[in-house]
């Protein structure tokens, strides 16, 4: 005789962060839908919405004490969709479609694969401090920033950029963890400088500001800047 099992209720402190993570994945899925219909700029902006959910789920989990192994795995799956697959499809549709037969598709798939490897390595070998390799949210945002900025690049050049971004994600180059910037360890003068610089970029560059910000972050990795300590 089969024994009836009663489902255990999920505590709200665990459910809330996971629901926020689902907002991350939903943004990525809607971005893919918009991409299929040719709305590339709105699809790119949804990737920026996804990073808000990606930031808030971890923060809420720590605040409520609701961190779980299930949440970690769900977060990685959401990141792969929103910052790996969706940016790859956007970039392929805008810049790489039809480039040397299937070459553009292979390069876009390579980026998504590198994102998956980056997330898997992070889950099994994560240490506090700087990230090992370019984080997948930064890689995805870097690619879609070209679409948001309205910059037209030759397919060959975009192929190189996409492949190089993929290699950066699986590299061992340390990139600063911006989540380490917290009120209790942030110098007030430096905080004012950072916010003023961000607003200046937005005011001067407008839709090109996200691309400029991502370029600054990537260059800071090569320069060895530790944002948490800085």
C-alpha positions, 0 to 999 in steps of 0.5 A, a space after each residue: 500500500 502506498 503511504 500518503 505523504 503530506 507536503 511540507 509548507 515552504 516558509 515565507 522567508 525562503 519563498 520570497 527570495 525564490 519568487 524574486 528570482 523567478 522575476 529574473 527568469 521572467 525578464 529573460 523569457 520576455 526578452 526572448 519573446 520580444 527578440 523573436 518579434 524583432 523588438 530588440 531594444 526593449 528586449 535589451 532593456 529587460 536584461 537590465 531589469 533582470 539584474 535588479 531581481 538578481 541583486 534583490 533575491 540574494 539581498 532578501 535571502 540574507 535579510 530574511 535568513 532564507 538562503 537555501 541550496 534550492 535557491 542557489 540552483 534556481 538563481 543559476 538557472 535564471 541567470 543562464 536564461 537572462 544573462 546568457 541565452 537572452 543576450 546571445 539571442 539578441 546579439 545573434 539577431 541584431 549582428 550575427 544572423 547569417 554571418 558566414 553560414 552558421 558561424 554567427 549562431 555558433 559564436 552566440 551559442 559559445 557565449 551562452 555555453 561559457 556563461 553556463 560554465 561560469 555559473 557552474 564554476 561559481 557554484 562549486 568553487 566560490 570564494 569571498 572577494 573578487 570574482 574569478 572571471 567576468 560575471 555572467 550578468 556583466 557579460 550579458 549586459 556588455 553585449 546588449 549595451 551595444 543594442 541599447 546604444 544603437 551602435 552598428 558594428 560589422 559582424 566580424 567585429 561583433 563576432 570577436 567581441 562576443 567570443 572574447 566576452 565568453 573567454 573572459 567569463 571562463 578566464 581566471 582574471 579577477 573582477 571586482 564584486 560590486 556587491 561588496 560596496 555596502 554602506 558600512 564599508 563605503 567611504 562617503 567621499 568615494 560614494 559621492 564621486 561614484 554617484 556623481 560619475 554615474 549621473 554624469 555618464 547618463 546625462 552626457 551619453 544617455 543611451 550609451 551610458 550602460 556601454 560606457 559603464 560596462 567598459 569601465 568595469 571590464 577595464 577595471 578587472 584588467 587593472 586589478 581594481 578591487 571595488 570592495 576595498 576601494 
